[in-house]
Amino acid sequence: MKLFDLHGKVAIVTGAGSGIGQAIAIGLAEAGADVACFGHSSNGGLDEAAGKIRALGRKALALQGTVTSAADLSNAIDVIEKELGALTIAVNNAGIGAGGKAETLEQESWQRVYDINVTGVFLSCQAEARVMLPRKKGSIINIASISGSIVNRDLYQADYNSSKAAVIHLSKSLAMEWVNRGVRVNSISPGYTLTPMNRRPEVADQVKIFERDTPMGRLAAPEEMIGPAVFLSSRAASFVTGIDVVVDGGFVCW
Ligand SMILES: NC(=O)c1ccc[n+]([C@@H]2O[C@H](COP(=O)([O-])OP(=O)(O)OC[C@H]3O[C@@H](n4cnc5c(N)ncnc54)[C@H](O)[C@@H]3O)[C@@H](O)[C@H]2O)c1
């Protein structure tokens, strides 16, 4: 399927050390891309992702940094362009879960969510666009959430939900700002997904509720985010910009 082929393309995935980011990084490599895995995980997840990408015969980099630092992002992109070539695909996936009752939520924890989930995505887009716009070539995909469009029943997470709504609208805003300059910007909104966050024994009961509330009756596997990411990265999506692709097993229908 040449339409979806990513051979010769260079990608960055933020938060590629675990979960959805790691699955997408490996998935882009399966479609042919060379991939830089950027993040600040200390558990070896970035190296693990890079190792799996190299095992597929593609080039990979594991780059430590935080998305809250414009300098870390710009240094990483310098290294990517030097080692792998021109960056044309970016998946801005790094994000944190959060929550707490709104009336008692500490400003500090609210701010941390916004720093990573919103400012981190903006700084990532900015650094990536700085190399993509002059070449008029690029696809940026921001990982939002269904929580950016719906409110998860019985979960108190005004901070997380509103941060993800910001990611969706930031993506549309940048898509329109760059619409005539060769850079497409879209978001993917996963539904409940079986990442380490949702495998903890203490959330086992909550996960049963997620399964019950998802029309398909189960959580997504992280690998189920690969198809939409490859599509949006590829020539198959050449006329697609400013959309939010909801990948949720039907969740937002109910
Ligand atoms: N798991 C779900 O059910 C679900 C549903 C919808 C959306 N999402 C979103 O998907 C994305 C990935 O989540 P996940 O479930 O795979 O979680 P995860 O915790 O496994 O992955 C998040 C990754 O981001 C990295 N990260 C966190 N802060 C960072 C920073 N400041 N700089 C660089 N890297 C940083 C972490 O080290 C980690 O590798 C997040 O944006 C999350 O909000 C997840």
The ligand as a MOL file (V3000), in Angstrom:
LIG
                    3D

  0  0  0     0  0            999 V3000
M  V30 BEGIN CTAB
M  V30 COUNTS 44 48 0 0 0
M  V30 BEGIN ATOM
M  V30 1 N -4.1100 5.5750 28.3360 0
M  V30 2 C -5.2630 6.1450 28.0040 0
M  V30 3 O -6.3470 5.6200 28.3270 0
M  V30 4 C -5.2890 7.4390 27.2370 0
M  V30 5 C -6.5180 7.8600 26.7060 0
M  V30 6 C -6.5550 9.0490 25.9780 0
M  V30 7 C -5.4080 9.8010 25.7840 0
M  V30 8 N -4.2270 9.3750 26.3220 0 CHG=1
M  V30 9 C -3.0570 10.2160 26.0720 0
M  V30 10 O -2.0790 9.4770 25.3820 0
M  V30 11 C -0.7800 9.9790 25.6890 0
M  V30 12 C 0.1110 8.8240 26.1250 0
M  V30 13 O -0.4310 8.2740 27.3070 0
M  V30 14 P -0.1410 6.7750 27.8230 0
M  V30 15 O -1.4170 6.2390 28.3200 0
M  V30 16 O 0.6410 6.0500 26.8000 0 CHG=-1
M  V30 17 O 0.7170 7.1140 29.1220 0
M  V30 18 P 2.2350 6.8310 29.5350 0
M  V30 19 O 2.3960 7.4280 30.8780 0
M  V30 20 O 2.5600 5.3850 29.3260 0
M  V30 21 O 3.0540 7.6820 28.4420 0
M  V30 22 C 3.3440 9.0290 28.5660 0
M  V30 23 C 4.7950 9.2330 28.1820 0
M  V30 24 O 5.0830 10.6320 28.2010 0
M  V30 25 C 6.3330 10.8190 28.8600 0
M  V30 26 N 6.3470 12.1500 29.4440 0
M  V30 27 C 5.6080 12.6180 30.4710 0
M  V30 28 N 5.9380 13.8960 30.7420 0
M  V30 29 C 6.9060 14.2380 29.8390 0
M  V30 30 C 7.6530 15.4110 29.6040 0
M  V30 31 N 7.4870 16.5060 30.3690 0
M  V30 32 N 8.5470 15.4240 28.5930 0
M  V30 33 C 8.7450 14.3190 27.8340 0
M  V30 34 N 8.0860 13.1630 28.0260 0
M  V30 35 C 7.1680 13.1240 29.0120 0
M  V30 36 C 6.3940 9.7270 29.9140 0
M  V30 37 O 7.7330 9.4740 30.3250 0
M  V30 38 C 5.7550 8.5550 29.1750 0
M  V30 39 O 6.7280 7.8230 28.4510 0
M  V30 40 C -0.9720 11.0470 26.7540 0
M  V30 41 O -0.9650 12.3310 26.1560 0
M  V30 42 C -2.3510 10.7090 27.3130 0
M  V30 43 O -2.9760 11.8410 27.8790 0
M  V30 44 C -4.1270 8.2120 27.0270 0
M  V30 END ATOM
M  V30 BEGIN BOND
M  V30 1 1 1 2
M  V30 2 2 2 3
M  V30 3 1 2 4
M  V30 4 1 4 5
M  V30 5 2 4 44
M  V30 6 2 5 6
M  V30 7 1 6 7
M  V30 8 2 7 8
M  V30 9 1 8 9
M  V30 10 1 8 44
M  V30 11 1 9 10
M  V30 12 1 9 42
M  V30 13 1 10 11
M  V30 14 1 11 12
M  V30 15 1 11 40
M  V30 16 1 12 13
M  V30 17 1 13 14
M  V30 18 2 14 15
M  V30 19 1 14 16
M  V30 20 1 14 17
M  V30 21 1 17 18
M  V30 22 2 18 19
M  V30 23 1 18 20
M  V30 24 1 18 21
M  V30 25 1 21 22
M  V30 26 1 22 23
M  V30 27 1 23 24
M  V30 28 1 23 38
M  V30 29 1 24 25
M  V30 30 1 25 26
M  V30 31 1 25 36
M  V30 32 1 26 27
M  V30 33 1 26 35
M  V30 34 2 27 28
M  V30 35 1 28 29
M  V30 36 1 29 30
M  V30 37 2 29 35
M  V30 38 1 30 31
M  V30 39 2 30 32
M  V30 40 1 32 33
M  V30 41 2 33 34
M  V30 42 1 34 35
M  V30 43 1 36 37
M  V30 44 1 36 38
M  V30 45 1 38 39
M  V30 46 1 40 41
M  V30 47 1 40 42
M  V30 48 1 42 43
M  V30 END BOND
M  V30 END CTAB
M  END
